[in-house]
């Protein structure tokens, strides 16, 4: 992914969406990530694991949006409990920006 070393994972994206068991769309993701040791009180662990995911996996698909290209990456995620589930992450490189930002992450679906 272009400029993967600059990848941004926003605190709000992790806490209010990916690790929020009460979020309308994020609840299933929160349960998935929790079973691998990712908890809201240590949200930085998931943010770092997602950044690393974006840096070490190849692009599976690129979709052009009105805001810039979106990149789908698939591969194993390093977790606090040592297991490595396969996940998909979606990143967007907004027009005029250098750093891709995380849009979402979810269990890999083959």
Residue, then its C-alpha position, 0 to 999 in steps of 0.5 A: x500500500x502506498x505510504x504504508x509506513x504513514x498509516x493512520x488508525x484513529x482512536x475513535x475508529x477503534x474505540x467507537x466502532x471496532x471495539x464497541x459491542x453496542x455499535x450497530x455495525x461494529x458489534x460483531x467486529x468487537x466480539x471478534x477482536x475481543x476473543x483475540x485479546x483486543x479490549x477497549x481499555x488497551x485500544x492502542x494494541x489493536x491500532x498498532x496491530x492494524x497499522x502493522x497489518x497495513x504495512x506487511x500485507x499486499x493489496x488484494x483489491x483497489x477501488x477508486x472512490x470520489x475521495x481517493x483510492x481504497x485498498x483492501x488488504x488480507x492476511x494474518x493479524x498479530x494479537x496479544x494472545x499470540x494467535x494470528x487470525x486472518x483479517x481484511x483491512x480497508x484503507x483509503x488514501x484521501x486526495x491530497x493526503x500522504x497517509x492512508x487511513x483505516x476505514x474498517x477491519x473485519x474477519x477474512x471471508x474466503 
